[in-house]
Amino acid sequence: MQINFEKVNLCSRKLITKIYQTAMIETQNNLDGSVVTVTFADEKRIKELNEQYRKVNRATDVLSFPMLDIVYPHKLNEYENEKSPDNTLYLGDVVICPKIAKKQAKEYGHSKKREIGFLALHGLLHLLGYDHIEKEDEKIMNETAEEILSKLKIKRAKNV
């Protein structure tokens, strides 16, 4: 998997890369040529994006912009014919607001690192077709996220 980063610090790049690599394997979506862009945005910018694309006039923690119409439990290998001529499959964009992540980490009693990791993973899972509109889908998405983060020992604790 290739991850393009925009305005993301080195520490967060390493964390997100580790989480995404693990997530792709654990969700059975480890397809050569898959590409994602992860961007850090300030509150003003993420609010603008939220308003423009979701018609919600407030800042949010994470937004996902999928390029494929995947619905869980479908897998990326079913979309090989969508690859570009250079053999890449662009999954979409994930935009995270670190300032909101920091506030939420404090509220939830864990580290900013854990919150950034959770939000990045949440965004990727949306690109892979997971959702949380229905209760059962939310349960599947949350359990998948917790399994991946636990595997990496990224827990809801202040020291992580």
Buried (B, 14 or more C-beta within 10 A) or exposed (E): BBBEBEBBEEEBEEBBBEBBBBBBEBBEBBBEBBBBBBBBBBBEBBBBBBEEEEEEEEBBBBBBBBBBEBEBEBBBEEBEEBBEEEEBBBBBBBBBBBBBBBBBBEEEEBBBBBBBBBBBBBBBBBBBBBBBEEEEBEEBBBEBBBBBBEEBEBBBEEEB
